[in-house]
Amino acid sequence: MSDREIELKLICEPAELERVRRAPVLLRLKQGRASGKHLHSIYFDTDDLALGQNGMALRLRRKGKNFVQTLKTEADKTGAGSVARDIGEYEAQLPGDASAPDLNKLPEELRGRIRKLANGHAIAPRLVSDIRRTVQNIATPEGDLIELALDRGALQAGGQDAPVSEIELELKQGSPASLYRVALDLNEIAELRIGHKSKSERGFALLHGQAPGAVKAEAVLIDGHATLADAYEIVLRHCLVHLMANEEAAAERRSPEGLHQMRVALRRARSAFEIFKPVIGGDLAGHLAAEAKWLANELGAARDLDVFTSDILEPVDLDPERAAGLQKRVADARDEAWARALDVLHSRRYTRFLLEYGLFLTEKNWHVKRKAPAFARDFAGAALDKRLAKAAKLGREIDGLEGDERHELRKRLKKLRYALHFFSSLYDPEEVKPYLKYLSQMQDVFGGLNDLATAHDILARLSDGKEMRETASRILAWHEKRAEKDWKGAIRLWKRFAGTAPFWREKTA
């Protein structure tokens, strides 16, 4: 049997599960009585976990005297709004004495794909999931039917255990938007976080033994015939996926690059809302842009101190004894900033932001203004012209720019670069490449200059006493010499860039 699941997973501490179970909103919406289940599942894969790495989970689960074989495949998240998961599911009954999956019970295409992935390697038990589940059906006033599952238990793989305490909201009938609305209600009652991984993904991570790494944004792909509304949805979803892809690295592993990529994703989302605002949007778009700004600011102090430590403090050859006091203050301030960042990433407000963002994409709760162009390509050129004009207005005076004006030019160039990334698939890659190259090089130089300006503020705040102030002066002097040379390079780069014809404009004969 083939089916599709659209589900939204929330994780929490065990005590929060009981708070959710007794939530007034669920008592009002529940249909029938809750039921309890003991779910003992065995997941199968190759020794190199080829199935799991390709978005597949193959399991056997005891049901009465028999087994249910299930293959789950990760599907396109477009219909689910990126936070919820759209999953393909294929079930078959196996006898009670079965000890392994029966691939002949699967559709021929999937059977062939699994055998190709296995490449002759044995498909054997790799993970055990032992879960106590309470299931309750709930019906919304709009007529949507949702299965609510409260799960407690453990995953066992490779001699390691991982506890499970989570909520699954699975859509049985109606609109995926109902999952977000119920989740938003529950988030006001209990401390919840979005669960980005299935149980099998979490279990197989025990076998991998590798910490999740930071992920850079992939290319944004917009079809040349896409409408303006299509492009809006694609770009905003792309930013949300980029944000969530780095959450585990930042929130669970305290990865500086993971945190940086989260802030990049938030800046890109804010730029997207701003770019499209003249032609498409809505009240919730403004709210989401404001929340993205709040979140980026809350994560900013940790990022600034990460950069200060690696790019400002470490390259300078300092006397260990004389620098020890300042280094200790920087390390303490960095720990404090990271503690704040982690608190925010575990907060209800952050969870609410993700749920509201997902709901916005699922409902497509925006409107295209009456005089807006119908197609993305017609809008892209005007949007790029606007951002280039803003940068050029300051760039024409680049020889005389000082601190704040340099910082403003950096921001304008960054917005132009984001816009180019959003729309570059609408143009010839060979024409886009030189433009992006110049922008990337300039951003590197401007970024370094901005890091130095931030270093002045950090050192002014943390340096106390003659010895620390002398150390701070030496650090700044070392970097100021390099910055003067870098700024001259930035001027040359700008002049080359300014002389490059914008590729998006129609060429005249």
C-alpha positions as CSV (number, residue, x, y, z in Angstrom):
1,M,0.0,0.0,0.0
2,S,1.3,3.5,-0.9
3,D,0.4,6.6,0.9
4,R,1.7,10.1,1.8
5,E,2.1,11.6,5.2
6,I,2.3,15.3,6.0
7,E,3.5,15.6,9.6
8,L,5.0,18.2,11.9
9,K,7.3,17.1,14.7
10,L,7.8,18.9,18.0
11,I,10.4,17.9,20.6
12,C,10.3,18.7,24.3
13,E,11.3,17.6,27.8
14,P,9.2,14.6,29.1
15,A,7.4,16.9,31.6
16,E,6.1,19.0,28.7
17,L,4.4,16.0,27.2
18,E,2.0,15.8,30.1
19,R,1.4,19.6,29.9
20,V,0.5,19.1,26.2
21,R,-1.8,16.1,27.0
22,R,-3.8,18.2,29.4
23,A,-3.8,21.3,27.2
24,P,-7.3,23.0,27.1
25,V,-7.0,23.5,23.3
26,L,-6.7,19.8,22.8
27,L,-9.5,19.0,25.2
28,R,-11.8,21.2,23.1
29,L,-10.7,19.6,19.8
30,K,-10.3,15.9,20.7
31,Q,-12.4,13.3,18.9
32,G,-13.0,10.0,20.7
33,R,-10.8,8.5,23.4
34,A,-7.0,8.4,23.4
35,S,-5.3,5.1,22.9
36,G,-1.9,3.7,23.9
37,K,0.5,1.7,21.8
38,H,3.9,0.1,22.3
39,L,5.9,0.5,19.1
40,H,8.9,-1.7,18.8
41,S,10.6,-1.1,15.5
42,I,13.7,-2.5,13.8
43,Y,15.3,-0.4,11.1
44,F,17.4,-2.0,8.3
45,D,20.2,-0.5,6.2
46,T,23.5,-1.4,4.7
47,D,26.7,-1.2,6.8
48,D,27.4,2.2,5.2
49,L,23.8,3.4,5.8
50,A,23.2,4.0,2.1
51,L,19.4,4.0,2.4
52,G,19.3,6.5,5.2
53,Q,21.8,8.8,3.5
54,N,19.4,8.9,0.5
55,G,16.3,9.8,2.5
56,M,14.9,6.2,2.9
57,A,13.9,4.4,6.1
58,L,13.1,0.7,5.9
59,R,11.6,-0.9,9.1
60,L,9.7,-3.8,10.5
61,R,7.3,-3.2,13.3
62,R,5.5,-5.9,15.4
63,K,1.7,-5.7,15.1
64,G,-0.1,-8.5,16.9
65,K,1.2,-11.8,15.6
66,N,2.6,-10.3,12.4
67,F,4.9,-7.6,11.2
68,V,4.2,-4.4,9.2
69,Q,7.0,-3.6,6.8
70,T,7.2,0.2,6.1
71,L,9.4,2.1,3.7
72,K,9.4,5.9,4.2
73,T,10.9,8.2,1.6
74,E,11.5,11.9,2.0
75,A,9.4,13.8,-0.5
76,D,9.5,17.4,-1.8
77,K,8.6,19.7,1.0
78,T,6.9,22.2,-1.2
79,G,3.4,21.3,-0.2
80,A,4.2,21.1,3.5
81,G,5.8,24.6,3.9
82,S,9.3,23.4,4.8
83,V,8.8,23.0,8.5
84,A,6.3,20.2,8.2
85,R,7.6,17.1,6.4
86,D,6.0,15.5,3.3
87,I,6.8,11.8,3.4
88,G,6.1,8.9,1.1
89,E,5.0,5.7,2.9
90,Y,4.8,2.1,1.5
91,E,3.4,-0.6,3.8
92,A,3.0,-4.4,3.5
93,Q,2.1,-7.2,5.9
94,L,4.7,-9.8,6.7
95,P,4.3,-13.1,8.7
96,G,5.3,-13.2,12.4
97,D,8.4,-15.3,11.7
98,A,9.9,-12.7,9.3
99,S,13.4,-11.7,10.2
100,A,14.1,-9.3,7.4
101,P,12.3,-7.0,5.0
102,D,10.8,-8.5,1.8
103,L,11.8,-6.2,-1.0
104,N,9.4,-8.0,-3.4
105,K,6.6,-6.3,-1.5
106,L,7.7,-2.9,-2.7
107,P,7.0,-1.2,-6.1
108,E,9.4,-2.2,-8.8
109,E,11.0,1.2,-9.1
110,L,11.7,1.5,-5.3
111,R,12.9,-2.1,-5.2
112,G,15.4,-1.4,-7.9
113,R,16.6,1.8,-6.3
114,I,17.2,0.1,-3.0
115,R,19.2,-2.7,-4.6
116,K,21.3,-0.2,-6.5
117,L,22.0,1.8,-3.3
118,A,22.9,-1.4,-1.5
119,N,25.3,-2.4,-4.3
120,G,25.6,-6.0,-3.1
121,H,26.0,-5.1,0.6
122,A,23.7,-6.9,3.1
123,I,20.6,-5.0,4.4
124,A,20.7,-5.8,8.1
125,P,19.3,-4.5,11.4
126,R,21.0,-1.3,12.4
127,L,18.6,0.5,14.8
128,V,16.0,-0.3,17.4
129,S,13.2,2.1,18.3
130,D,11.3,1.4,21.5
131,I,8.4,3.9,22.0
132,R,5.4,4.2,24.2
133,R,2.9,6.2,22.2
134,T,-0.4,7.9,23.2
135,V,-2.6,8.7,20.2
136,Q,-5.5,11.2,20.1
137,N,-7.5,12.3,17.1
138,I,-8.4,16.0,17.0
139,A,-10.7,17.9,14.7
140,T,-10.4,21.7,14.0
141,P,-13.4,24.0,13.7
142,E,-12.5,24.2,9.9
143,G,-13.0,20.5,9.5
144,D,-9.4,19.3,9.5
145,L,-8.6,16.0,11.1
146,I,-5.2,15.5,12.8
147,E,-3.6,12.6,14.6
148,L,-1.7,13.7,17.7
149,A,0.9,11.3,18.9
150,L,2.8,11.8,22.2
151,D,6.0,9.6,22.1
152,R,8.3,8.6,24.9
153,G,11.1,6.0,24.7
154,A,14.5,5.5,23.3
155,L,16.6,4.7,20.2
156,Q,19.4,2.2,20.4
157,A,22.1,1.9,17.8
158,G,25.8,1.0,17.9
159,G,25.7,0.4,21.6
160,Q,24.4,4.0,22.2
161,D,21.0,5.2,23.4
162,A,19.1,8.4,22.6
163,P,16.0,9.4,24.5
164,V,12.8,10.2,22.7
165,S,10.3,12.8,23.9
166,E,8.3,14.3,21.1
167,I,5.0,15.2,19.6
168,E,3.9,14.3,16.1
169,L,1.0,16.0,14.4
170,E,0.0,14.1,11.3
171,L,-2.6,15.4,8.8
172,K,-5.3,12.9,8.1
173,Q,-7.8,15.2,6.3
174,G,-7.8,18.9,5.4
175,S,-5.1,21.6,5.0
176,P,-1.5,21.4,6.1
177,A,-2.0,24.9,7.6
178,S,-4.0,23.3,10.4
179,L,-0.8,21.5,11.6
180,Y,0.9,24.9,12.1
181,R,-2.1,26.4,13.9
182,V,-2.4,23.6,16.3
183,A,1.4,23.7,16.9
184,L,1.3,27.4,17.5
185,D,-1.4,26.8,20.2
186,L,0.7,24.1,21.8
187,N,3.8,26.3,21.7
188,E,2.0,28.8,24.0
189,I,1.4,26.0,26.6
190,A,4.7,24.1,26.6
191,E,8.4,24.6,25.8
192,L,8.6,23.1,22.3
193,R,11.1,23.0,19.5
194,I,10.7,22.0,15.9
195,G,11.9,18.4,15.2
196,H,13.9,18.4,12.0
197,K,14.8,14.7,12.0
198,S,12.8,11.5,11.9
199,K,13.5,8.8,14.5
200,S,15.4,6.8,12.0
201,E,17.6,9.9,11.1
202,R,18.3,10.5,14.8
203,G,19.1,6.8,15.4
204,F,21.4,6.5,12.4
205,A,23.2,9.7,13.5
206,L,24.3,7.6,16.5
207,L,26.1,5.2,14.1
208,H,27.6,8.0,12.1
209,G,29.4,9.5,15.1
210,Q,29.8,12.8,13.2
211,A,28.7,16.2,14.4
212,P,26.3,18.0,12.0
213,G,28.2,20.6,10.0
214,A,27.3,24.0,8.8
215,V,25.6,24.3,5.5
216,K,25.9,27.1,3.0
217,A,22.9,28.2,0.9
218,E,22.4,26.3,-2.3
219,A,21.6,27.9,-5.6
220,V,18.1,29.4,-5.9
221,L,16.4,27.9,-9.0
222,I,13.6,29.9,-10.5
223,D,12.2,28.8,-13.9
224,G,12.3,31.4,-16.7
225,H,8.5,31.3,-17.0
226,A,7.8,31.5,-13.2
227,T,5.3,34.0,-12.0
228,L,6.1,36.7,-9.5
229,A,4.2,34.8,-6.8
230,D,6.1,31.6,-7.7
231,A,9.4,33.3,-7.3
232,Y,8.4,34.9,-4.0
233,E,7.5,31.5,-2.6
234,I,10.7,29.8,-3.9
235,V,13.0,32.5,-2.5
236,L,11.4,32.6,0.9
237,R,11.3,28.8,1.3
238,H,14.9,28.7,0.2
239,C,15.9,31.1,3.1
240,L,13.9,29.1,5.6
241,V,15.5,25.8,4.5
242,H,18.9,27.4,4.8
243,L,18.1,28.6,8.3
244,M,16.9,25.3,9.6
245,A,19.7,23.3,8.0
246,N,22.2,25.1,10.3
247,E,20.1,25.0,13.5
248,E,21.5,21.7,14.8
249,A,25.1,22.7,14.2
250,A,24.6,26.0,16.0
251,A,22.2,25.0,18.8
252,E,23.5,21.6,19.6
253,R,27.1,21.7,18.7
254,R,27.9,25.4,19.2
255,S,29.4,25.7,15.7
256,P,30.6,29.2,14.9
257,E,30.1,28.6,11.2
258,G,26.6,27.1,11.9
259,L,25.6,30.3,13.8
260,H,27.1,32.4,11.0
261,Q,25.1,30.6,8.4
262,M,21.9,31.0,10.4
263,R,22.5,34.8,10.5
264,V,23.2,34.8,6.7
265,A,19.9,32.9,6.2
266,L,18.1,35.5,8.3
267,R,19.6,38.4,6.4
268,R,18.7,36.8,3.1
269,A,15.1,36.4,4.3
270,R,14.9,40.0,5.4
271,S,16.4,41.1,2.0
272,A,13.8,38.9,0.2
273,F,10.9,40.5,2.1
274,E,12.3,44.0,1.3
275,I,13.0,43.3,-2.4
276,F,9.5,42.0,-3.1
277,K,7.7,44.4,-0.8
278,P,6.8,47.0,-3.5
279,V,4.9,44.3,-5.5
280,I,3.9,41.5,-3.2
281,G,3.5,40.8,0.5
282,G,1.1,41.3,3.4
283,D,0.9,42.1,7.1
284,L,2.5,38.8,8.1
285,A,5.4,39.4,5.8
286,G,6.3,42.6,7.7
287,H,6.0,40.7,11.0
288,L,8.2,37.9,9.8
289,A,10.8,40.4,8.5
290,A,10.8,42.1,11.9
291,E,11.2,38.8,13.8
292,A,14.1,37.8,11.5
293,K,15.8,41.1,12.4
294,W,15.2,40.4,16.1
295,L,16.7,36.9,15.9
296,A,19.7,38.0,13.8
297,N,20.5,40.7,16.4
298,E,20.1,38.3,19.3
299,L,22.7,36.0,17.6
300,G,25.0,38.9,16.7
301,A,27.1,39.2,19.8
302,A,28.2,35.6,19.7
303,R,29.1,35.9,16.1
304,D,31.0,39.1,16.6
305,L,33.1,37.5,19.4
306,D,33.7,34.4,17.3
307,V,35.1,36.5,14.6
308,F,37.1,38.7,17.0
309,T,38.7,35.6,18.5
310,S,39.6,33.9,15.3
311,D,40.3,36.8,12.9
312,I,41.4,39.7,15.2
313,L,42.9,38.2,18.4
314,E,44.6,35.0,17.2
315,P,46.6,36.4,14.2
316,V,48.5,38.9,16.4
317,D,51.7,37.7,18.1
318,L,51.2,38.8,21.7
319,D,53.1,38.2,24.8
320,P,51.2,35.4,26.6
321,E,51.5,36.8,30.1
322,R,50.6,40.4,29.1
323,A,47.7,39.2,26.9
324,A,46.2,36.7,29.4
325,G,43.9,39.1,31.1
326,L,42.4,40.4,27.9
327,Q,42.1,36.9,26.4
328,K,40.3,35.7,29.6
329,R,37.8,38.6,29.3
330,V,37.1,37.9,25.7
331,A,36.6,34.2,26.4
332,D,34.2,35.0,29.2
333,A,32.3,37.5,27.1
334,R,32.1,35.0,24.2
335,D,30.7,32.3,26.5
336,E,28.1,34.7,27.9
337,A,27.1,35.7,24.3
338,W,26.8,32.1,23.2
339,A,24.7,31.2,26.3
340,R,22.3,34.0,25.3
341,A,22.3,32.8,21.7
342,L,21.5,29.2,22.7
343,D,18.7,30.5,25.1
344,V,17.1,32.3,22.1
345,L,17.4,29.2,19.8
346,H,15.6,27.2,22.5
347,S,13.0,29.8,23.1
348,R,9.2,29.8,22.4
349,R,9.7,32.9,20.3
350,Y,12.1,31.2,18.0
351,T,9.8,28.2,17.6
352,R,6.9,30.6,17.0
353,F,8.9,32.3,14.3
354,L,9.5,29.1,12.4
355,L,5.9,28.0,12.7
356,E,4.6,31.3,11.5
357,Y,7.0,31.3,8.6
358,G,5.9,27.8,7.7
359,L,2.3,28.8,8.0
360,F,2.9,31.8,5.7
361,L,4.4,29.6,3.0
362,T,1.7,26.9,3.4
363,E,-1.3,29.3,3.2
364,K,0.4,31.5,0.6
365,N,-1.1,34.3,2.7
366,W,0.1,37.2,0.5
367,H,-1.3,39.3,-2.3
368,V,0.3,40.6,-5.6
369,K,-0.3,44.3,-6.1
370,R,-2.4,45.3,-9.1
371,K,0.3,46.9,-11.1
372,A,3.0,44.3,-10.3
373,P,4.6,42.5,-13.3
374,A,3.1,39.0,-13.8
375,F,6.4,37.2,-14.3
376,A,9.5,36.9,-12.1
377,R,11.9,37.8,-15.0
378,D,10.1,41.1,-15.6
379,F,10.4,42.1,-11.9
380,A,14.0,40.8,-11.4
381,G,15.6,43.4,-13.7
382,A,13.9,46.3,-12.0
383,A,14.8,44.9,-8.5
384,L,18.5,44.6,-9.5
385,D,18.5,48.0,-11.0
386,K,17.2,49.5,-7.8
387,R,19.8,47.8,-5.6
388,L,22.6,48.7,-8.0
389,A,21.6,52.3,-8.1
390,K,21.6,52.5,-4.3
391,A,25.1,51.1,-4.1
392,A,26.4,53.2,-7.0
393,K,25.1,56.4,-5.3
394,L,27.6,55.9,-2.5
395,G,30.2,54.1,-4.7
396,R,30.7,57.2,-6.9
397,E,32.2,58.9,-3.8
398,I,34.3,55.9,-2.7
399,D,37.6,57.8,-2.5
400,G,36.3,60.0,0.3
401,L,34.1,57.5,2.2
402,E,34.8,57.2,6.0
403,G,33.6,54.7,8.7
404,D,29.8,54.9,8.7
405,E,29.6,55.5,4.9
406,R,31.8,52.6,4.2
407,H,29.6,50.4,6.4
408,E,26.5,51.7,4.5
409,L,28.1,50.9,1.2
410,R,28.9,47.4,2.5
411,K,25.3,46.8,3.4
412,R,24.1,48.0,0.0
413,L,26.5,45.8,-1.8
414,K,25.4,42.8,0.3
415,K,21.7,43.5,-0.6
416,L,22.7,43.6,-4.2
417,R,24.5,40.3,-3.9
418,Y,21.6,38.7,-2.2
419,A,19.3,39.9,-5.0
420,L,21.7,38.5,-7.6
421,H,21.7,35.1,-5.8
422,F,17.9,35.1,-5.8
423,F,17.5,35.9,-9.5
424,S,20.7,34.6,-11.1
425,S,19.1,31.4,-12.5
426,L,16.9,33.6,-14.7
427,Y,20.1,34.7,-16.6
428,D,23.0,33.3,-18.5
429,P,25.5,31.8,-15.9
430,E,28.5,33.1,-17.8
431,E,27.3,36.6,-17.6
432,V,26.4,36.3,-13.9
433,K,29.7,34.9,-12.9
434,P,32.0,38.0,-13.3
435,Y,29.4,40.2,-11.5
436,L,29.2,37.8,-8.5
437,K,33.0,37.5,-8.4
438,Y,33.5,41.2,-8.0
439,L,30.8,41.4,-5.4
440,S,32.2,38.5,-3.5
441,Q,35.7,40.0,-3.5
442,M,34.4,43.4,-2.3
443,Q,32.3,41.8,0.4
444,D,35.4,40.0,1.7
445,V,37.3,43.3,2.0
446,F,34.3,45.3,3.4
447,G,33.6,42.4,5.8
448,G,37.2,42.6,7.1
449,L,36.9,46.3,7.6
450,N,33.7,45.9,9.5
451,D,35.2,43.3,11.7
452,L,37.9,45.8,12.6
453,A,35.4,48.4,13.4
454,T,33.6,45.9,15.6
455,A,36.9,45.1,17.3
456,H,37.3,48.7,18.3
457,D,34.0,48.5,20.2
458,I,34.8,45.1,21.8
459,L,38.2,46.2,23.0
460,A,36.9,49.5,24.3
461,R,34.3,47.5,26.3
462,L,36.6,44.8,27.6
463,S,40.0,46.5,28.1
464,D,40.5,47.7,31.6
465,G,43.7,48.9,33.1
466,K,47.0,50.1,31.5
467,E,48.3,46.6,30.5
468,M,45.0,45.6,28.7
469,R,44.8,48.9,26.9
470,E,48.3,48.6,25.7
471,T,47.6,45.1,24.4
472,A,44.4,46.4,22.7
473,S,46.4,49.2,21.0
474,R,48.9,46.7,19.7
475,I,46.1,44.5,18.3
476,L,44.4,47.4,16.6
477,A,47.6,48.8,15.2
478,W,48.5,45.5,13.6
479,H,45.2,45.3,11.8
480,E,44.9,49.0,10.9
481,K,48.1,48.7,8.8
482,R,46.5,45.8,6.8
483,A,43.1,47.6,6.6
484,E,44.6,50.6,4.9
485,K,46.0,48.4,2.2
486,D,42.7,46.5,1.9
487,W,40.7,49.7,1.5
488,K,42.9,50.7,-1.5
489,G,42.2,47.3,-3.0
490,A,38.4,47.8,-2.4
491,I,38.5,51.1,-4.3
492,R,40.2,49.4,-7.3
493,L,37.6,46.5,-7.1
494,W,34.7,49.0,-7.0
495,K,36.0,50.8,-10.1
496,R,36.3,47.6,-12.1
497,F,32.9,46.6,-10.9
498,A,31.3,49.9,-11.8
499,G,32.7,49.6,-15.3
500,T,31.1,46.2,-15.8
501,A,27.8,46.4,-17.8
502,P,24.8,45.0,-15.8
503,F,24.1,41.7,-17.4
504,W,20.3,41.9,-16.8
505,R,19.8,44.9,-19.0
506,E,18.8,44.4,-22.6
507,K,21.8,44.9,-24.9
508,T,21.3,47.5,-27.7
509,A,22.5,46.8,-31.2
